[in-house]
Amino acid sequence: MRTVLLIPLLLLGTFAIAQTTISGTVVDDNAQPVPGANIVISGKAIGTTTDFDGNFTLQTDEVPPFQLQITSIGYSETTAEVTASNQTLSITLSEAQTFLDEVVISASRTPERIFESPVTVERFGVREIKNTASADFYDGLENLKGVDVNTNSLTFKAVNTRGFATFANNRFMQLVDGMDNSTPALNFPIGNLVGMVETDVQSVEILPGASSALYGANAFNGILFMRSKNPFDYQGLSASVKRGVTVQDAAGNNSYTDVGIRAAYKFSEKFAGKVNFGYLKGTDWAATSEVDKTTEGGTRSDLNYDGINVYGDEVSTNIRAASGLGIVPDVVVSRTGYNERDLTDYNAESVKADWGLYYRPWETDFEISYVGKVGTGNTIYQGTNRYNIKDFFQQQHKLEIRNDNFFVRGYVVADKAGKSYDMVFTGININGAWKSNEDWFGEYIETYAGLTLSGANLTEAQKHAQARQVADTGRYEPGTPEFEAAFQKSINDPDLTTGSKFFDASKYYHADANYNFSHLIDIADIQVGGSYRKYNLNSAGNIYTDYDGPIDYSEYGIYTQIQKSIPLKNEKSIKLTGSARYDKSEFFDGFVSPRISAGFTLNRNHNIRASVQTGFRNPTTQDLFIGLNAGRAILVGAAPDNLDRYSRTYSISDSGQQLGVPATVVQTGRAAYENSYSASSVETLGETGNPADLQISNPSLIKPEQVTSSEIGYRGKVNKLTIDFSAYYNKFKDFISQEVVVSPLYGTVGDGALSVAAIANGDYQAYSSYTNSKADVNSYGASIELGMKVLGNFDLTGSYTYAKLDFDRESYPDFTTNFNTPEHKFKASFGNTEVVKNVGFNVAYRFSDDYYWEATFGNGVVPEFHTVDAQINFNVPKIKSTFKIGGTNLGGKEYFTAFGTGFIGSMYYASWIINN
């Protein structure tokens, strides 16, 4: 009975007939209306927002007197006293003097000043977007304190915080109006390729570090929140047109175009809608490195050359083992590959659109909305291999019901790979279409052996050079009809033994809800919520082991948060926050992730905070179900029923057959986890010939990863100087990563006999397994940002970030953490939004220390780099326009942020923004 009575009481709390009506207008210091400002009753979750003209009406059953809090992003918070019903208020908001006054939502799922936030949060609003020196708002995020942006390509950049960064960054979430923007096929966001149009961006917030207690399993390293403009609050037609040029030594000078259009209209107090369209086109940063991946200082003259951006040379063999001839040297030789620039046109393109219908049946904050998003584009993605993502398509559809106290939403995200293809396998299979590996190596061996037997007066290098020349006779050269025919055949064939097409049509369904009880309970702010997600993996065996049909699985979570502000004497106060979340995947036991934090406000200028939170992440779809031959190694997911889903038939060497082994054997993915040696020990065996050097690997099956994160911080203002400092320590348990292992095709590891012979005969397969580290993995770091007004009204800010990995690499040489983060970073900016009337400018500087990049594609040092970006903007109020001229990497020294990617050059642009 209590449950039955509770439901109407909750509804009554939401829809009760109002007794008090307050109306008014909110304007800025220039008497211009402030749309979208939040008007909330102090201490309650009851409120409303201003419309496009800054007007508002609030109806409530609260009896005067009471106080209203008025907030809007980019403005300082203010209050207004309500002393009677039917009162009309005129409220003025002043522009925030420092970032500490700005309002954020992500830290606690409720509006609060950055100054009072219980954890670190970074914010990028409309003002910052206007003044960024970067080419667009997404690129501008790399100027935020503690934020790393790794450039995969011109249209695909990966945002990350606090280390452990790859382009397949499934540790970091990206939410657009509450919707996860990760692709179903890859399980991580692909930058802003199919994301938001800049003219519709209201604010961007970044929450560094573990946030699982409120946001679930993937909120492990941090979350990027992007909020769009509601058509009830922001109406009219706005547009942005940007034209420019990209400059790179490898690709030359190429034009760049970026167009965005937003149209929004409020048909009545009950109904509004909006439509957005974005188009971007340019030429990608060409990746042309011919440095040898495997040998320091190696060149194309090396026998086993494997160039970073050369594909097809991954195929190699030991020519003595292949021939059985003693006169043939015991060396590994690779085939001749193709440069990446011959396998892609580097077209960078993005076309995206979204639309929304919004309905407020009672002309209050209660809102029902439908939002649809579609996007397609071309980009380069670097994962295990380098992929040309061509005509990729993603769509999202969301239904949501919400008011100031709750939301319930459900959405679906679906993708199609389009004409995407793996450039590494394209090179491999063009070679295969021309001449089989058996024939090529056979001709190589025959030529070498013939030169040796003839007694020709040639050096070893000359004999190998002639052998390669003979084997390469008739090779398809780029630009020829034969090459083009083999290229087209490969990129349209999804069978990786003969082609390179990337096929996927996966999707996931997601629902989540949240209720804030603060309008019903005065003692504290209490929130409860939950989420559910169902995956549908559909790659037809191209990525996953879904050979016999799509793979479905699901996960869910529930959470609660309690927050209490306790006023003390002399402006002092303390805010306590506690939250906990329970999450369950159908493959693993449930997990509880709590968070506690305390914020102590000494006075209006000084706040100290501390928090301890736990986070976890479930293994991704690829961790569980991938079954992909990546060339150098086979990737096999660690779900228990995935081990036998992947299988392959192998030919056995003549030496192996002499031991009684059949000519062919079938090996499944189970071998990687139950019959394998560590890759480093196999390498050592090759150097020493001592079987005792072999080390059994047999990695354990994957399970969820956990982290305990402790953080302290300070935000404050000393005279004109604002300070934001934070330090953290992360302790990981069951750290998820990949471990390369080698499985013999016959024998049992540790037998000291047959399995050793298999390794010696070249009868083995390398696998990249998905497992948890046996070692302790910890990381720690700190960030500080200083900002102040100088020379009158000029803004000067600077930030420093330190990040460090604590991991015993010598004891675990085969385990990769993918920390991929510079130890030292420094950023600074100097500008003025109005240096003279209607003219502003900004200059941004970034420094990154060198660091070691490790990922499945390859490992190498990323050198330190310095960049300077700048822009100047002109406002023309009569035509509601802003003109901007800018450039990035003005020094022109090219750099890269990840091993294997193209060098980043310079960009110069001019833009015209209308009515934004």
TISELUM-677550 format. One line per field, with one value per residue (C-alpha): residue in one letter; x negated, y, z. Coordinates in steps of 0.001 Angstrom, whole numbers, m for minus. Each point is the difference from the previous one (the first is absolute). Layout:
<nukes>
residuo: A|... .
east: X|... .
north: Y|... .
up: Z|... .
</nukes>
This chain:
<nukes>
residuo: M|R|T|V|L|L|I|P|L|L|L|L|G|T|F|A|I|A|Q|T|T|I|S|G|T|V|V|D|D|N|A|Q|P|V|P|G|A|N|I|V|I|S|G|K|A|I|G|T|T|T|D|F|D|G|N|F|T|L|Q|T|D|E|V|P|P|F|Q|L|Q|I|T|S|I|G|Y|S|E|T|T|A|E|V|T|A|S|N|Q|T|L|S|I|T|L|S|E|A|Q|T|F|L|D|E|V|V|I|S|A|S|R|T|P|E|R|I|F|E|S|P|V|T|V|E|R|F|G|V|R|E|I|K|N|T|A|S|A|D|F|Y|D|G|L|E|N|L|K|G|V|D|V|N|T|N|S|L|T|F|K|A|V|N|T|R|G|F|A|T|F|A|N|N|R|F|M|Q|L|V|D|G|M|D|N|S|T|P|A|L|N|F|P|I|G|N|L|V|G|M|V|E|T|D|V|Q|S|V|E|I|L|P|G|A|S|S|A|L|Y|G|A|N|A|F|N|G|I|L|F|M|R|S|K|N|P|F|D|Y|Q|G|L|S|A|S|V|K|R|G|V|T|V|Q|D|A|A|G|N|N|S|Y|T|D|V|G|I|R|A|A|Y|K|F|S|E|K|F|A|G|K|V|N|F|G|Y|L|K|G|T|D|W|A|A|T|S|E|V|D|K|T|T|E|G|G|T|R|S|D|L|N|Y|D|G|I|N|V|Y|G|D|E|V|S|T|N|I|R|A|A|S|G|L|G|I|V|P|D|V|V|V|S|R|T|G|Y|N|E|R|D|L|T|D|Y|N|A|E|S|V|K|A|D|W|G|L|Y|Y|R|P|W|E|T|D|F|E|I|S|Y|V|G|K|V|G|T|G|N|T|I|Y|Q|G|T|N|R|Y|N|I|K|D|F|F|Q|Q|Q|H|K|L|E|I|R|N|D|N|F|F|V|R|G|Y|V|V|A|D|K|A|G|K|S|Y|D|M|V|F|T|G|I|N|I|N|G|A|W|K|S|N|E|D|W|F|G|E|Y|I|E|T|Y|A|G|L|T|L|S|G|A|N|L|T|E|A|Q|K|H|A|Q|A|R|Q|V|A|D|T|G|R|Y|E|P|G|T|P|E|F|E|A|A|F|Q|K|S|I|N|D|P|D|L|T|T|G|S|K|F|F|D|A|S|K|Y|Y|H|A|D|A|N|Y|N|F|S|H|L|I|D|I|A|D|I|Q|V|G|G|S|Y|R|K|Y|N|L|N|S|A|G|N|I|Y|T|D|Y|D|G|P|I|D|Y|S|E|Y|G|I|Y|T|Q|I|Q|K|S|I|P|L|K|N|E|K|S|I|K|L|T|G|S|A|R|Y|D|K|S|E|F|F|D|G|F|V|S|P|R|I|S|A|G|F|T|L|N|R|N|H|N|I|R|A|S|V|Q|T|G|F|R|N|P|T|T|Q|D|L|F|I|G|L|N|A|G|R|A|I|L|V|G|A|A|P|D|N|L|D|R|Y|S|R|T|Y|S|I|S|D|S|G|Q|Q|L|G|V|P|A|T|V|V|Q|T|G|R|A|A|Y|E|N|S|Y|S|A|S|S|V|E|T|L|G|E|T|G|N|P|A|D|L|Q|I|S|N|P|S|L|I|K|P|E|Q|V|T|S|S|E|I|G|Y|R|G|K|V|N|K|L|T|I|D|F|S|A|Y|Y|N|K|F|K|D|F|I|S|Q|E|V|V|V|S|P|L|Y|G|T|V|G|D|G|A|L|S|V|A|A|I|A|N|G|D|Y|Q|A|Y|S|S|Y|T|N|S|K|A|D|V|N|S|Y|G|A|S|I|E|L|G|M|K|V|L|G|N|F|D|L|T|G|S|Y|T|Y|A|K|L|D|F|D|R|E|S|Y|P|D|F|T|T|N|F|N|T|P|E|H|K|F|K|A|S|F|G|N|T|E|V|V|K|N|V|G|F|N|V|A|Y|R|F|S|D|D|Y|Y|W|E|A|T|F|G|N|G|V|V|P|E|F|H|T|V|D|A|Q|I|N|F|N|V|P|K|I|K|S|T|F|K|I|G|G|T|N|L|G|G|K|E|Y|F|T|A|F|G|T|G|F|I|G|S|M|Y|Y|A|S|W|I|I|N|N .
east: 0|m2847|m1382|3400|373|m3548|598|2783|m1951|m2996|2202|1617|m3459|m623|3354|1546|2237|m2105|878|m2736|m858|m3177|m883|m2756|m2875|m3680|m2461|m3766|m1994|786|3759|m2|2264|m1628|1774|m233|m783|966|2310|149|1463|m2904|m381|2532|m39|2924|m539|286|m2078|225|1209|m1759|960|m1208|3532|1118|3013|m318|2976|m469|1840|m2780|1327|m1985|m2372|m2697|m3103|m717|m3415|m642|m2818|m1094|m3132|m2594|1616|m434|2776|2415|3037|3386|2435|3643|2255|3435|1946|385|m3277|m1849|m3783|m2634|m3309|m3418|m2750|m3603|m2553|m2033|m3169|m1822|607|722|3352|1160|2695|m504|2303|m2150|m1751|3170|2737|1373|m919|m2752|m2866|m3371|m1240|2190|m357|m1051|m2404|m2140|1964|m1024|2418|117|2963|1318|m2428|m2975|1164|175|m3500|m1808|m3006|574|1754|3194|1430|m1021|m3629|185|391|m3731|m637|1783|m2014|m829|1650|m1805|1202|m1715|310|859|920|1464|3533|m709|m1539|85|555|m1421|m1014|m2417|m1797|631|840|461|2184|2175|639|2719|m1065|1446|3678|1456|3612|2053|3163|m199|m578|m3151|m1788|m2151|330|1534|m2626|m3028|1361|m1500|775|m1627|m535|2545|279|3719|413|1256|247|m1846|2867|2145|m2511|1080|m2770|m2634|m1124|m2758|m43|m3504|m547|2249|3714|1552|1996|2357|m637|m741|m2596|m1641|m442|m3440|m2468|2470|3031|540|3467|1355|3288|1935|2310|3668|2275|2290|m2953|m2032|1959|m682|m2366|m3745|m2852|m3745|m2152|m3713|m2484|m3694|m3025|m1966|m3760|m2117|m3290|1313|3440|m717|2472|3651|3288|2157|3734|2222|3655|2621|3660|2532|3706|2255|3562|2421|3429|1759|m602|588|m1890|m3437|m2412|m3461|m2116|m3808|m2239|m3792|m2435|m3780|m2446|m3775|m3089|m1291|m3449|m1895|m1895|m3153|m2548|m2283|m1798|m259|2472|m2024|m3657|m1348|m1556|1248|512|1564|m3287|503|1070|2915|1017|3411|585|2292|2187|m897|2454|m457|m3473|1592|m120|m3343|m1586|m3235|m1408|m2139|2996|2130|m2566|m1745|m3263|m3178|m1467|2881|m691|2052|1605|3516|952|3115|1856|m136|2859|1940|m96|3143|321|565|2875|2114|888|m81|3451|1260|3725|2898|3686|2367|3503|2273|3496|2114|3671|787|3428|987|3631|546|m2253|m2257|m3378|1586|m1262|314|m2553|m1139|m3479|m1471|m3599|m1654|m3527|m2300|m3595|m3509|m2949|m3055|136|m3049|636|m1683|m531|631|3537|1485|3445|1989|3716|362|3586|1375|3467|1509|3618|1088|3313|m129|2424|m1355|534|m2186|372|m364|m727|759|m1642|m522|m2075|m1497|m3394|m665|m2849|m1033|m3613|784|m2962|m2603|m3037|m3197|m2970|m2472|1962|550|m3770|m311|2735|m1064|m3275|1909|2142|m3155|m2103|653|m2277|m1182|m994|m1645|m2121|m687|m1435|m1989|m1522|m665|m1806|m2073|m957|m883|m2304|m1684|m523|m1286|m2874|804|m2244|2815|455|2857|1809|m363|1350|3018|575|m9|2287|2503|m244|808|2840|1449|m70|3432|1136|3120|m1181|2266|1834|115|3293|m1144|m642|3344|1903|m1669|585|3729|375|m1643|1949|3306|m771|677|m1957|m3360|m1769|692|1381|87|3562|1113|3589|2218|3651|34|2231|830|3123|m260|2416|m682|1965|m670|2218|m980|2030|m1192|3414|1560|m2716|m1658|m2641|m2285|m108|691|m141|627|m361|m910|m896|284|m1864|330|m2663|651|m3315|318|m3226|732|m3251|m2048|m931|1735|516|3629|m283|3391|1954|m82|m1231|2298|m803|1042|m983|1810|m658|1740|m1364|816|m1577|497|m1354|210|m1259|m627|m424|m2602|m1075|m1504|836|m1411|1899|m570|1597|52|798|377|993|m17|822|575|m713|451|m1036|1432|m3557|m1319|974|1579|m2192|652|m1926|340|m1168|m327|m1095|m168|m318|m944|692|m2090|1634|1236|m3566|m1438|1189|m1793|1269|m872|1523|m484|1815|m114|554|208|353|1370|m1980|1076|1710|m3406|m1603|2657|895|m2620|m1441|m2224|m3148|m2043|m2980|m2775|2374|3561|2259|2223|2516|125|3703|162|2178|m2192|m3119|1233|1988|m3201|m1892|m2442|m1697|m3806|m2497|m2821|m3618|m1843|m2077|3152|1491|m3163|904|3289|2167|2700|m490|2725|1371|2928|m660|2649|m319|m88|m3677|m830|1307|m813|m3081|m2300|m3436|m735|m1070|m3118|m1215|442|m2085|m2635|m17|m762|m3027|m1376|1335|561|3449|m263|605|3587|2568|3547|2571|3572|1622|3109|3404|966|2089|1073|m2679|206|m1569|m71|m593|m891|35|m583|503|171|1847|m373|m675|m2825|533|229|m1577|2244|m1431|1264|m2147|579|m2094|990|m1243|1520|m475|1156|1015|331|m1250|1301|m2391|m1287|m2803|m1758|m543|m1254|1797|m1794|2039|m888|m1265|912|m1772|m2498|m550|m3595|247|2730|1167|m3613|m445|3143|m1474|m3336|1711|2062|3203|1648|2531|m243|3144|938|1953|2312|m738|m672|m3397|m1569|m2059|939|860|227|m17|m131|m113|929|1218|19|1498|m581|2001|360|842|m3102|m577|3567|2332|m2375|405|m3159|146|m2534|178|m2440|827|m2128|820|m1968|418|m1126|m480|m2762|m624|m3134|1875|2878|m1543|2911|2682|919|1738|437|m645|m1014|m82|m2735|m1396|13|2434|249|2707|516|2319|142|2879|2720|3608|202|m3432|1754|3687|1273|m3525|m1470|m2950|m1587|m3395|m460|m3255|m476|m3059|m140|m2898|m1173|1570|64|3035|980|2968|838|m997|m3494|m2166|m2300|m1019|2134|m2443|765|1774|1027|2926|1444|3546|1516|3192|1490|3755|2177|3603|2400|3181|2028|m44|m276|m3283|m3453|m2955|m3061|m3450|m2336|m2725|m1244|m3592|m1206|m3644|444|m2073|1879|618|2040|1765|m32|m2362|1043|2242|m569|m2020|2204|m673|1531|3480|1046|3656|2584|3551|3320|2427|3529|2491|m1741 .
north: 0|2398|m497|687|3205|1143|191|2626|1933|221|1067|2540|1386|461|1239|1655|3008|3110|2572|2528|1528|1971|1505|2199|650|m863|2228|510|3124|1387|m500|m2835|m2974|m3153|m3051|m3344|1454|m2294|1388|m2388|311|m89|m3396|m1591|m1656|2171|2520|1080|1542|3218|34|1496|3524|m581|m264|m2596|m1066|m2241|m1625|m1787|m1039|1556|2820|3289|1178|m2068|553|m681|m937|1152|m1615|m167|m1367|2744|2260|411|m1396|2464|m201|1698|202|m970|1652|m364|m1948|1459|1861|1259|6|1726|m1853|912|m2597|1105|m1810|m2398|1730|m3319|m3576|m771|1766|m2062|m2652|m3691|m3015|m3087|m298|m725|m288|3300|3664|1414|2470|m1374|1564|m2415|m3105|m3045|m1226|1445|1234|1939|2137|1418|2283|2264|2762|m2371|m1418|3476|842|m3269|258|m3562|m768|m1148|m554|m3675|810|2749|m2579|m719|3398|m1048|m909|m3688|m909|m1972|m26|m2586|654|m3079|2020|3357|m1165|m2520|1162|m1925|1943|m1424|899|m1530|m2436|m3377|1456|m1738|886|m2921|1879|m2000|1372|3429|757|2642|1023|2280|1159|m3149|m2369|m2085|923|m3131|m2122|m3450|m1635|1452|657|3494|3470|1005|3632|2439|m1684|m596|2209|3543|2976|2927|2493|m2253|m416|1578|m1363|m2698|m1463|m2495|m2052|m1498|m3272|m2821|828|m3469|815|2196|m860|m3712|m2404|1978|3182|m1188|2652|2816|1294|2651|1605|2015|1880|1461|3003|m565|1593|1372|2087|592|778|1322|m782|m117|m1081|m369|m113|m713|m194|m572|m2006|m2819|m82|m3158|m994|m3426|1066|3568|2877|m1033|1832|m425|733|m190|1081|m140|1091|58|833|32|1238|173|m567|636|m258|m3730|m971|747|m1629|313|m1309|m3|m775|m191|m619|m231|m849|48|m2104|m2169|144|m2476|m2769|m729|m1341|m2704|m569|m3695|m987|m2878|1035|3284|1873|m2624|903|m1609|m1747|m2189|m3576|m10|3614|1005|3680|1991|1249|m2733|m2897|m3489|m388|m1489|m3360|m1651|m3405|m1646|m1012|m2860|m1519|467|m1637|m2549|865|442|2399|2421|2260|m236|3425|1428|1764|2123|717|3411|2226|3026|3515|1160|2958|m2507|m1627|3041|3419|1654|1493|1376|645|237|506|49|1107|m130|1094|277|387|1334|30|1614|m1022|2166|2894|m781|m1684|m3384|m872|m2874|m108|m2058|517|m1668|153|m1357|369|m1353|677|m988|m130|m2039|m2230|m1621|m3070|m3345|1098|3203|233|2250|746|824|835|m1038|584|365|856|694|375|1099|411|1872|1207|2421|2913|1654|m2999|m3033|m1390|m3259|m617|m2803|m24|m2219|401|m1865|114|m1317|m249|1085|m424|m73|m2224|m1111|1547|m2542|m2937|1921|40|m3650|m1185|2075|m1852|m3273|707|496|m2840|m2425|43|m3514|1015|3253|m1561|m2990|2272|1934|m3195|m1505|3138|304|m3694|147|2989|m1768|m3272|1872|1372|3528|2597|1771|1215|m1311|3340|m185|m3565|975|3105|m2070|m2605|2709|1540|m3328|m771|3513|m325|864|1580|2175|3604|2756|1786|m2969|m1653|m3260|1740|1822|m3206|m1864|3001|177|m3757|77|2934|m1569|m3453|m464|m3284|1063|m2965|1557|3497|2901|1319|1063|m1130|848|766|m160|1947|426|999|2115|1282|2051|1972|2321|1502|2845|6|3390|1585|m2605|m400|2957|m1793|m684|m195|m3633|m1458|m3509|m1379|m2902|m1108|m3004|m808|m2809|m617|m1513|m834|m614|m152|m3245|m1400|2923|1411|m2190|m3756|458|m2441|m1584|3191|3118|m221|1512|784|2565|1869|2224|2221|1935|2853|2513|3221|2034|3520|2339|3547|1003|3724|909|3296|2955|m1016|m3453|m3039|m3640|m2037|m3770|m2333|m3754|m2208|m3661|m1987|m3690|m1326|m3463|m1515|m3363|m1374|1180|394|3280|2809|2921|3231|2607|3605|2350|3618|3044|3625|2569|3635|2323|3083|1155|m83|m3289|m3600|m3246|m3366|m3659|m3150|m3736|m1926|m3378|m749|m3066|m878|m3119|m1565|1516|m1765|m455|m1253|m2701|m987|1181|m2576|1906|m925|3202|m1350|m162|m1469|m1268|1864|m2395|1230|m1613|m761|m3671|m991|1995|m2171|m2741|2267|1145|m2738|m215|m2723|120|m1713|m1821|271|m2964|m170|m192|m2714|m2062|m34|m1702|3106|88|2336|2295|649|2032|2345|1983|3181|m2111|m665|3633|m407|m3641|m977|2983|1413|3655|1802|1455|m3449|m1318|2944|m840|m3638|1229|1853|m2647|m3290|m1091|m1632|828|3648|m742|1275|m1355|2775|m1430|3344|m120|813|3614|1477|3549|2537|2082|3250|1883|3680|2476|3706|3261|3452|3710|2758|3587|3604|2083|3618|m203|m3454|m3051|m3415|m3495|m2867|m3736|m3092|m3643|m3524|m2958|m3586|m2578|m3577|m2571|2545|m897|m79|m2235|m2516|m1409|m3759|m2743|m3345|m3014|m1845|m3310|m1086|1280|3027|m1033|m3460|880|m1934|126|3561|1203|m1714|1746|3385|m887|m1177|3172|m1965|2462|2816|3324|1192|3219|m1112|2073|m462|1667|977|m2046|3057|3052|2930|3447|3535|3402|3610|3596|3067|3673|2919|3680|2784|3740|3258|1954|3338|958|m2511|m2540|m3660|m1931|m3671|m2742|m3629|m2786|m3716|m2815|m3676|m3104|m3754|m2349|m3444|m2627|m428|m2075|m2765|38|787|m1447|2025|3377|2690|2509|2900|2158|3285|2649|443|3785|2284|3769|2162|3754|2493|3768|1980|2557|m437|3715|1553|2819|275|m3137|m1402|m2887|m2354|m3013|m1714|m3541|m1848|m3705|m2003|m3775|m1992|m3020|m3336|m3618|m1117|m3655|m1537|m3011|1794|758|1530|2991|3328|3090|2955|3146|2764|3634|1605|3509|703|3461|1714|3449|573|2909|465|1828|460|1523|m3277|m2192|m1388|m901|m325|m1945|m450|m2542|m2557|m3080|m1182|3359|m972|m2538|m2723|m3212|m2425|m3075|m1218|m3746|m2485|m800|2978|2783|3047|2945|3090|3474|1292|3511|996|2753|m400|1855|m765|1366|444|m2297 .
up: 0|801|m3498|m1546|2014|m791|m3760|111|2615|m2320|m2856|2246|807|m3698|m1253|3058|m703|555|2658|m716|m3380|m650|m3363|m1255|m2385|146|m1878|m74|834|m3456|519|m2533|820|1387|m1449|1774|3448|2887|2684|2961|3492|2458|1608|m2350|m3414|m1081|m2723|m3617|m2787|m1940|m3583|m3013|1143|3561|1420|2520|2040|3058|1686|3299|3140|2101|2157|88|1237|m1704|m2092|m3663|m1374|m3558|m1970|m3594|m1579|m377|2628|3734|2158|1596|2289|229|2889|m498|2573|m1564|m2575|m3500|480|m3098|104|m2097|323|m1373|m420|m159|m2119|2132|1080|359|m1035|3682|m304|m2949|373|m785|164|m569|3376|2006|m2675|1328|m718|2227|m229|m1028|3238|2012|m2148|2057|m2708|m2757|m3016|m3111|m2001|m3540|m654|m2748|1000|m158|m3338|m1453|1187|m612|m2271|m1199|m3261|1762|3471|152|m781|2614|2765|m173|1610|3197|3078|264|m3308|m2711|m3607|m2186|m3715|m2024|m3059|m963|882|2769|3266|3265|3236|3215|3553|2515|m2255|m1648|m3392|m3307|m2945|1065|3233|1710|3392|m791|m652|m2303|611|m2259|1778|2106|m2939|m184|m3228|m241|m3114|483|m2211|1746|3498|219|m1432|m3281|916|m1356|m3409|515|3084|583|m2317|1556|m321|2213|2823|3301|2202|319|3315|712|3179|372|1825|1142|51|96|3134|m2032|m3634|m151|m1282|m2805|2051|1023|m1136|m377|m1888|m2638|221|m2902|425|m2900|m72|760|m2653|2725|1226|m3168|m3146|m3453|m2840|583|m2225|m136|m3127|265|m2848|216|m979|1627|m495|310|m1594|m1029|m1274|m1136|262|m86|398|3091|329|3095|m107|2751|m59|2840|m291|3071|469|2916|m1518|3316|3728|m421|m3141|m1461|m2418|m1476|m2873|m344|m2927|m190|m2837|153|m2770|m161|m602|2810|1531|m2194|1823|m1996|2474|m1411|3307|886|2716|1384|m408|1315|m2916|m2457|m3664|m3052|m720|3093|m744|2484|m535|1370|m692|2256|m2860|m2477|m272|m1386|1488|3136|m1809|723|410|1033|m3364|1384|1807|m3129|m2279|2190|m1813|1989|m2552|629|3009|3181|m415|m216|m3232|m557|m3227|m1646|1138|m1244|1445|1765|m2366|m2832|1891|938|m1390|3469|m528|3327|m10|2426|m716|2968|835|3009|840|3108|890|3482|1651|3320|534|3078|m1058|2963|346|m789|m3476|m2453|m2803|m2944|m1425|m3062|m1200|m3128|m1239|m2642|m840|m987|2361|953|3081|1529|2113|m428|m3615|m1928|m1375|m2663|1463|m3137|m169|3629|1193|3524|1215|3419|1048|3467|1822|3295|2658|2589|2314|2611|2314|m2257|m3423|m1755|m3352|m2440|m3162|m2646|m1693|m3243|m2490|m3391|m1090|m3578|m2330|2765|m349|1718|m1805|1394|m1411|m3218|m519|1041|m2342|m3020|344|337|m3074|m2078|1395|2833|3033|m827|m3528|1075|2734|m2257|m2701|2593|1436|m3413|m1187|3159|m18|m3701|503|2904|m1928|m3074|2019|m1121|1639|1786|3545|2119|m420|m3791|m151|2094|m2143|m3208|1588|894|m3457|m1661|2415|m590|m3792|m1357|3279|m331|110|1358|m2799|m2351|m1035|1629|3322|m122|m787|2898|2294|m796|384|3424|1492|m1055|1435|3768|168|1461|m1593|m3413|684|2455|209|3461|560|2941|721|3798|2365|3651|1891|3127|2632|3120|2571|2929|2704|2343|3238|1241|m646|2305|2637|1720|2042|m2989|m3777|m853|m3499|m1265|m3489|m2193|m3505|m2298|m3200|m2543|m2642|m3414|m1701|m3708|m2015|m1877|1346|m1334|3432|2541|81|m1025|m2904|678|785|2212|3591|2643|3611|2595|3154|2520|3001|2782|2105|2704|1222|3153|263|2962|457|3618|714|2616|1527|m1846|m3583|588|m1185|m821|m2763|439|m2859|62|m2901|m900|m3103|m636|m3497|m1457|m3309|m946|m250|3362|3633|1055|1280|2375|m596|2778|127|2950|m163|2184|m983|2629|m825|2145|m1496|m3383|m1377|1279|m289|859|m1182|451|m1408|m153|m2665|m1583|m3621|m2134|m3625|m1548|m2829|m3313|m2869|m1641|3222|93|m3555|m2474|m2377|m2406|m1874|189|m1944|2582|2602|305|2418|1959|2573|3429|474|1045|m2952|m2407|349|m2312|m2304|m1692|m1844|m2881|m2030|m153|m2274|1777|m1131|m1475|3184|2068|m2190|479|3710|m829|m35|m2737|m2962|1350|3470|1315|2910|1889|2015|3137|m706|784|3543|747|m2066|m540|724|606|m3171|1643|1047|m3563|m1186|2605|m1169|m3514|1330|2374|m1362|3607|544|3703|m917|m1037|2502|149|m344|m78|943|2149|m1470|285|2832|924|883|3170|1137|3282|m581|2741|m782|1781|m1403|618|m1799|1000|m742|1420|m1003|m3818|m256|m306|866|m787|1265|189|703|m294|594|m1847|1137|m2545|589|m2801|m2527|m3468|m2895|m2758|278|m3063|233|m2309|m323|m1519|m2604|1629|3384|3445|1429|2660|m1484|m865|m3245|m2645|756|m115|m3363|m1272|935|m1576|m3211|m299|665|2368|63|1826|1796|1733|3052|2200|3651|3353|1302|2761|849|2001|m2255|1558|m1321|1576|m1020|637|m1857|807|m1898|715|m1586|403|m1696|m1035|m1697|698|m1630|m1547|990|829|1013|337|1069|775|121|1335|m639|969|m429|2760|m1584|158|m3729|377|1808|m2510|m3420|m2013|1761|m1473|2057|m2874|2403|m2986|1887|358|3484|m329|m1839|62|m1566|m60|m1618|m293|m1435|314|m1040|m828|m333|m1822|m668|m1778|m477|1982|m272|1618|m146|1342|658|770|971|278|1385|m1977|905|m1054|m2002|103|m1769|m2109|m3234|1247|2690|m124|1497|m596|98|1981|m1874|330|m1814|m228|m1209|m404|m1137|m287|m200|m1062|1103|m2321|2099|m2844|m1908|3135|m1260|1266|m2354|1109|m1529|1540|m330|1841|472|m1233|459|m2772|1664|m613|2857|870|3134|m657|m1597|m3573|m744|m2489|1000|1001|m2032|116|m739|m972|m145|m172|1266|m8|2814|m233|2859|2480 .
</nukes>
